[in-house]
Amino acid sequence: MSEGKKTQFVTAGRKKEWTHGVVNPPVQRASTVVFNSVAEKKHATANRTQQTLFYGRRGTETHFALQEAMTTLEGGAGCALFPCGSAAITNTILSFVGAGDHILMVDTVYEPTRDYCEQVLRKFGVETTYYDPLIGADIRELIQDNTKIIFTESPGSVTMEVQDVPAIANVAHEHDIIVMLDNTWSAGIQFDPFAHGVDISIQAATKYIVGHSDVMLGTAVASEKYWPQLREHAYLMGQCVSPDDAYLALRGIRTLGVRMAQHHANSLEIAQWLAKRPEVDHVRHPGLESCPGHEFFKRDFAGGNGLFSFVLNTSCPAATTAFLDSLQHFSMGFSWGGFESLVLANEPASFKTLRTIANPNFTGTLIRIHIGLEDVQDLIADLEQGFAHYNNALHR
């Protein structure tokens, strides 16, 4: 019997073989798995890739439950677990490239992913070409004979451009190229990766899956074609996670739907408020027409979340500092996806290192903001008094 998404949040990863008669799968900690007979050991060895207890690094029942839950939510054939989102990205890429290969990487990618390509893969003879996030089907002009992966991230990191992933995937598959997606922004539920041509969907489960800013975790869900290779390469590279962290991710999944809906509603209301502020040049919220690629968001996404950016009319570091330092409900931190509101500023000059070809071409400070689950009016009041401090510093 098929289940709706809201039901899946409650039921995914809760088979009786994982829960053993209680509501939540227990935390099963293990390194060594012991066998009482040669036959048991042979059975475990033969089925070690099929969620059978074999050795701690292959996973315990707690890990199996989370892997099953993520595969249910995102689709695909299986889920590999990693100790953080960056590990999920880097090890998934490394599982499918070798010396002499070529990657097409979206220019708006998460900064550590870019650094990995430039500082690690380059040493091993893997070449990376960066492409404009809005390139769509024209990406065919950049494909080389040795192109193995097209990596997408939609919306883009910091500047929020939404990609035409299906158009890119259609071109990629004409050339038997793997399409990977950093799907963290959608939490794997607002954008259906496999329905839109993605082969491997990667997440920093640190963010919305866990949802409480207290766990580092990464996931990669792969299609049937690529799952065996990802599964075995992740294992050979020693990737594993704590069962306690896996348990907290499972707990986060139970409220993922209601949290995402509230994050989206809160952020859209505040984005619309910001769009009317005289200090703001434009808002980069995928749900608004002012965001590059908004048409693809309307077509492909089921909803949004709490993360977006807005660009101020000017760049004045002293005024930006006054704005940030005055905020009470927004903390500065290098993450998002938890229940709390966060804020970070990017001056225009920073994009000279963050971008290769897709310079966003604005002159004002970009503020990336994560809208949490607080009362919207409290957040708006906080931003309003922040702008008062900003204006005082700007005209001092």
C-alpha positions as MATLAB code, in Angstrom:
seq = 'MSEGKKTQFVTAGRKKEWTHGVVNPPVQRASTVVFNSVAEKKHATANRTQQTLFYGRRGTETHFALQEAMTTLEGGAGCALFPCGSAAITNTILSFVGAGDHILMVDTVYEPTRDYCEQVLRKFGVETTYYDPLIGADIRELIQDNTKIIFTESPGSVTMEVQDVPAIANVAHEHDIIVMLDNTWSAGIQFDPFAHGVDISIQAATKYIVGHSDVMLGTAVASEKYWPQLREHAYLMGQCVSPDDAYLALRGIRTLGVRMAQHHANSLEIAQWLAKRPEVDHVRHPGLESCPGHEFFKRDFAGGNGLFSFVLNTSCPAATTAFLDSLQHFSMGFSWGGFESLVLANEPASFKTLRTIANPNFTGTLIRIHIGLEDVQDLIADLEQGFAHYNNALHR';
ca = [
       0.000    0.000    0.000;
       1.416    3.376   -1.003;
       1.847    6.032    1.672;
       1.573    9.807    1.548;
       4.599   11.882    2.452;
       3.218   12.900    5.849;
       2.698    9.253    6.718;
       6.222    8.407    5.573;
       7.682   10.891    8.049;
       6.121    8.794   10.793;
       6.596    5.267    9.416;
       9.866    5.312    7.442;
      12.585    3.183    9.005;
      10.261    1.663   11.602;
       9.987   -1.916   10.453;
       9.445   -4.363   13.314;
      12.861   -5.898   12.699;
      14.386   -2.502   13.602;
      12.040   -1.461   16.433;
      11.609   -4.850   18.185;
       8.226   -3.902   19.586;
       8.878   -0.308   20.675;
       8.078    2.927   18.868;
      11.602    4.018   17.921;
      14.469    1.823   16.730;
      16.769    1.384   19.752;
      20.339    2.677   19.677;
      22.448   -0.375   18.905;
      26.154    0.257   19.515;
      28.572   -2.325   18.195;
      31.995   -2.821   16.702;
      32.291   -6.600   16.812;
      29.354   -8.771   15.836;
      29.669  -12.303   17.213;
      28.446  -15.495   15.552;
      27.525  -18.727   17.282;
      28.268  -20.988   14.351;
      30.173  -21.163   11.109;
      26.830  -21.153    9.308;
      25.825  -17.863   10.984;
      29.155  -16.290   10.053;
      28.853  -17.461    6.442;
      25.303  -16.090    6.226;
      26.391  -12.696    7.585;
      29.332  -12.558    5.196;
      27.190  -13.421    2.186;
      24.565  -10.818    3.135;
      26.777   -8.090    4.563;
      25.620   -5.579    1.945;
      21.936   -6.311    2.578;
      21.413   -4.770    6.038;
      22.588   -7.856    7.909;
      24.712   -7.514   11.036;
      28.307   -8.264   10.009;
      30.708   -5.710   11.490;
      30.159   -2.332   13.121;
      31.462   -0.337   10.157;
      28.844   -1.977    7.927;
      26.223   -0.673   10.336;
      23.916   -1.734   13.118;
      20.146   -1.929   13.073;
      19.996    1.750   14.046;
      21.953    2.651   10.918;
      19.872    0.303    8.781;
      16.688    2.017    9.984;
      18.020    5.466    9.031;
      19.248    4.252    5.649;
      15.844    2.753    4.949;
      14.079    5.939    6.067;
      16.207    8.182    3.834;
      15.713    5.872    0.861;
      11.957    5.963    1.462;
      11.865    9.766    1.641;
      14.129   10.520   -1.326;
      13.721    7.428   -3.482;
      16.631    5.573   -5.005;
      17.985    2.152   -4.143;
      20.080    2.760   -1.035;
      21.616    5.317    1.300;
      25.219    5.684    2.435;
      25.901    7.446    5.733;
      28.786    9.826    6.394;
      30.062   11.757    9.445;
      29.107   15.148    7.940;
      27.713   16.724    4.787;
      31.144   17.561    3.373;
      32.212   13.934    3.817;
      29.105   12.847    1.936;
      29.970   15.172   -0.957;
      33.686   14.454   -1.172;
      33.485   10.693   -0.754;
      30.597   10.358   -3.177;
      32.519   12.270   -5.836;
      35.671   10.244   -5.142;
      33.701    7.015   -5.515;
      33.187    7.750   -9.214;
      36.289    9.564  -10.504;
      39.915    8.713  -11.105;
      43.029   10.305  -12.535;
      42.342   11.929  -15.906;
      38.613   12.392  -15.324;
      36.668   15.646  -15.604;
      33.874   17.124  -13.466;
      31.406   19.858  -14.357;
      30.720   21.723  -11.125;
      28.080   24.415  -10.650;
      29.775   27.737   -9.901;
      27.437   28.472   -6.985;
      28.444   25.338   -5.110;
      29.074   25.175   -1.354;
      32.526   26.657   -0.768;
      34.136   23.532    0.806;
      33.081   21.513   -2.261;
      34.937   23.978   -4.483;
      37.971   23.817   -2.192;
      37.928   19.999   -2.379;
      38.012   20.126   -6.165;
      40.819   22.672   -6.242;
      42.973   21.484   -3.361;
      42.465   17.702   -3.338;
      41.093   16.363   -6.627;
      43.453   18.524   -8.672;
      46.425   16.768   -7.009;
      45.100   13.430   -8.249;
      44.659   14.555  -11.838;
      40.901   15.213  -11.736;
      39.970   18.396  -13.606;
      37.035   20.623  -12.684;
      35.213   23.098  -14.913;
      32.721   25.487  -13.302;
      29.486   26.370  -15.064;
      26.821   29.035  -14.698;
      23.943   27.756  -12.520;
      21.389   28.966  -15.079;
      23.040   27.215  -18.027;
      20.335   24.564  -18.446;
      20.624   22.379  -21.548;
      23.492   24.518  -22.879;
      25.720   22.559  -20.538;
      26.234   20.199  -23.479;
      28.776   22.689  -24.827;
      31.023   22.070  -21.805;
      30.987   18.266  -21.844;
      34.312   16.618  -22.595;
      35.093   13.038  -23.542;
      36.355   12.429  -20.007;
      33.471   14.118  -18.161;
      32.239   11.703  -15.493;
      30.073   13.845  -13.197;
      27.847   16.892  -13.468;
      27.435   18.245   -9.958;
      24.425   20.433   -9.187;
      23.318   22.392   -6.143;
      19.916   23.984   -6.290;
      19.303   26.549   -4.967;
      22.903   27.677   -5.095;
      24.929   28.290   -1.989;
      24.615   31.865   -0.656;
      23.188   33.459   -3.827;
      20.272   31.003   -4.187;
      20.087   30.504   -7.977;
      17.664   27.682   -8.834;
      18.914   25.306  -11.540;
      17.023   23.624  -14.359;
      18.082   20.208  -13.100;
      15.897   18.155  -15.484;
      17.382   19.888  -18.546;
      20.907   19.295  -17.262;
      20.118   15.675  -16.411;
      18.691   14.968  -19.869;
      21.914   16.161  -21.486;
      24.059   14.285  -18.977;
      22.322   10.996  -19.563;
      22.753   11.316  -23.320;
      26.481   11.055  -22.564;
      26.233    8.483  -19.721;
      27.368   11.105  -17.179;
      26.405   10.850  -13.507;
      24.238   13.659  -12.135;
      24.857   14.466   -8.486;
      22.829   16.971   -6.484;
      23.529   18.649   -3.190;
      19.896   18.409   -2.097;
      20.355   19.787    1.416;
      18.204   22.882    0.840;
      15.122   20.799    0.058;
      15.848   18.277    2.837;
      15.131   15.670    0.185;
      11.389   16.317    0.418;
      10.763   19.660   -1.308;
      12.578   18.520   -4.460;
      12.178   14.923   -5.670;
      15.664   14.149   -7.011;
      15.055   10.918   -8.905;
      11.872   12.165  -10.556;
      13.961   15.015  -11.993;
      16.824   12.939  -13.364;
      19.317   12.978  -10.485;
      21.413    9.838   -9.988;
      22.782   10.549   -6.507;
      21.182   12.923   -4.005;
      23.489   14.184   -1.257;
      22.557   15.965    1.943;
      24.149   17.526    4.960;
      21.701   15.793    7.273;
      23.287   18.056    9.884;
      20.756   20.612    8.661;
      17.029   19.867    8.357;
      17.071   16.082    8.760;
      18.456   16.330   12.298;
      16.903   19.773   12.726;
      18.269   20.677   16.150;
      21.833   21.899   15.493;
      23.421   19.151   17.574;
      24.633   16.460   15.158;
      27.080   16.301   12.234;
      25.805   13.829    9.615;
      25.780   13.294    5.848;
      23.740   11.098    3.534;
      23.931   10.058   -0.112;
      20.991    8.257   -1.717;
      21.804    6.603   -5.042;
      19.840    5.111   -7.917;
      19.890    1.369   -8.553;
      22.594    1.820  -11.214;
      25.056    3.571   -8.927;
      24.160    2.291   -5.464;
      26.460   -0.797   -5.402;
      29.549    1.246   -6.297;
      28.737    4.024   -3.838;
      27.994    1.527   -1.068;
      31.260   -0.360   -1.493;
      33.506    2.654   -2.042;
      32.092    4.444    1.006;
      32.812    1.307    3.030;
      36.344    0.965    1.677;
      37.072    4.605    2.524;
      36.102    3.875    6.119;
      32.958    5.965    6.272;
      30.677    5.315    9.231;
      28.636    7.270   11.759;
      27.701    6.993   15.404;
      24.492    5.021   16.074;
      23.519    7.750   18.533;
      23.700   10.321   15.724;
      21.725    8.011   13.437;
      19.062    7.768   16.132;
      18.824   11.562   16.428;
      18.440   11.831   12.651;
      15.599    9.314   12.775;
      13.963   11.365   15.506;
      14.356   14.497   13.375;
      12.611   12.856   10.438;
       9.434   12.415   12.487;
       8.862   16.187   12.611;
      10.560   17.068    9.324;
       7.344   17.770    7.431;
       5.809   20.135    9.955;
       9.123   21.878   10.598;
       9.761   22.487    6.899;
       6.259   23.816    6.367;
       6.697   26.289    9.223;
      10.189   27.325    8.141;
       8.836   27.984    4.646;
       5.808   29.972    5.836;
       7.919   32.062    8.201;
      10.644   32.747    5.652;
       8.239   33.715    2.881;
       6.474   36.224    5.123;
       9.763   37.787    6.155;
      11.117   37.743    2.590;
       8.067   39.666    1.410;
       8.562   42.149    4.258;
      12.230   42.599    3.382;
      11.382   43.191   -0.287;
       9.581   46.381    0.764;
      12.409   47.745    2.888;
      14.153   50.844    1.471;
      17.561   49.441    2.498;
      17.095   46.308    0.346;
      17.978   46.154   -3.340;
      16.385   42.748   -3.894;
      15.540   39.492   -2.129;
      16.876   36.119   -3.274;
      14.177   33.815   -1.962;
      13.324   31.037   -4.468;
       9.640   31.640   -3.782;
       9.865   35.227   -5.070;
      10.195   36.311   -8.691;
      13.284   38.344   -7.802;
      15.272   35.149   -7.290;
      17.223   33.879  -10.331;
      15.663   30.636  -11.544;
      12.360   31.265   -9.746;
      10.517   29.684  -12.694;
      12.280   26.359  -12.041;
      11.392   26.567   -8.368;
       7.701   26.995   -9.247;
       7.870   24.070  -11.656;
       9.974   21.561   -9.703;
       9.703   22.216   -5.958;
       6.927   21.279   -3.560;
       7.867   24.101   -1.200;
      10.728   25.964    0.407;
      12.503   26.251    3.732;
      13.924   28.933    6.007;
      17.121   29.820    4.117;
      17.393   32.718    1.680;
      19.414   35.863    1.017;
      18.785   39.547    0.454;
      21.059   42.199   -1.011;
      21.408   45.668    0.466;
      21.573   48.780   -1.682;
      25.146   49.488   -0.711;
      28.251   47.979    0.867;
      29.263   49.576    4.147;
      31.032   47.147    6.518;
      30.590   49.441    9.521;
      26.829   49.657    8.960;
      26.611   45.913    8.350;
      28.451   45.292   11.612;
      26.040   47.585   13.465;
      23.124   45.664   11.950;
      24.507   42.234   12.869;
      25.653   43.159   16.357;
      22.272   44.619   17.282;
      20.206   41.522   16.442;
      18.744   39.614   19.383;
      16.937   36.685   17.770;
      19.431   36.089   14.953;
      22.791   34.595   15.892;
      25.791   34.426   13.576;
      26.795   30.851   12.780;
      28.129   28.766    9.907;
      25.170   26.474    9.477;
      21.390   26.446    9.229;
      18.488   24.018    9.310;
      17.944   24.070   13.058;
      15.005   25.551   14.923;
      16.861   28.828   15.502;
      17.318   31.878   13.293;
      20.794   32.677   11.946;
      22.425   35.400    9.862;
      25.711   35.921    7.978;
      26.954   38.750    5.765;
      28.944   38.560    2.519;
      30.553   41.666    1.097;
      30.650   41.853   -2.737;
      34.428   41.367   -2.826;
      34.042   37.876   -1.321;
      32.474   36.586   -4.517;
      35.784   37.032   -6.302;
      36.911   33.900   -4.466;
      33.511   32.211   -4.254;
      32.808   32.400   -7.995;
      34.722   31.606  -11.161;
      32.316   32.662  -13.914;
      28.939   33.415  -12.315;
      29.635   36.717  -10.595;
      26.239   37.838   -9.264;
      26.998   41.449  -10.314;
      25.564   43.345   -7.384;
      27.362   46.017   -5.402;
      25.589   45.819   -2.053;
      26.231   43.528    0.888;
      24.498   40.157    0.693;
      22.876   38.948    3.900;
      22.181   35.229    4.129;
      19.447   34.566    6.637;
      17.916   31.437    8.125;
      14.421   31.864    9.500;
      13.768   29.564   12.416;
      10.614   28.625   14.269;
      10.291   31.745   16.406;
       7.279   34.048   16.210;
       7.481   35.876   12.886;
       6.550   39.230   14.394;
       9.388   38.934   16.902;
      11.824   38.277   14.050;
      10.498   41.189   12.004;
      10.744   43.513   15.007;
      14.332   42.377   15.521;
      15.226   43.029   11.883;
      13.508   46.406   12.038;
      15.569   47.580   14.992;
      18.621   46.118   13.247;
      17.949   48.339   10.242;
      17.671   51.323   12.576;
      21.191   50.635   13.810;
      22.284   50.053   10.226;
      20.928   53.403    9.064;
      22.434   55.258   12.003;
      25.877   53.844   11.189;
      25.402   54.381    7.460;
      24.663   58.103    7.856;
      27.026   58.787   10.715;
];
